């Protein structure tokens, strides 16, 4: 059964994984995020919903 032969596919998987982790990932992580996270404090209490039938 040729499906069980991991000879070519294991090598392809390893090469793909190394390419992704060593070449592509550092390039993606080097981008500067435009929205920096900011700690927001909520000072106002939300008003409850007023239902028209009550």
N, C-alpha and C positions, 0 to 999 in steps of 0.2 A: 504494500500500500504506500504510494508515494506521499500521501498526506502526512504520514508519520515521520518522514525523513526531515529532520530539522537542519540539515546541512546548509542549504543556501539561505533559508529564511531566518535562522538565528543570527547569522552574520549581518544580514540586511537590517534586522531589528537593532542589533548592537550599534551599527554604524549610524542609523537614524537617531538612536537615543543619544549617542555621543555628539552628533552634529547639533541636535537640539540643545543639549545641556552646555556645550562648550562654545558654540558659535552664536546661536540665535538668542539664547536666554540672556547673556550679558548685554547684548544690544537692546533687547526689550527693556531690561531693568535700568538702562542708562537714561531713559526718557524722563524728562522733568514733568511732574504732575502739575497741571494748571490749577487745580483746586486743592489747596492744602487743607487738611482737616483742622477745624477750629472747635474748641470746646465752647458750646453755647450753654448758657445758664438761663433757665426759664424763670422769670421773676413774676410773671402774671399768671394768675390761676385761670384756667379755661372756664368759660361760662357754660353752664349746662344747657342742653338743648331744650327749647321750649316747644312742646307738641301743641298743635293747634286745637286738638280735641279735648285737652284736659283743662 
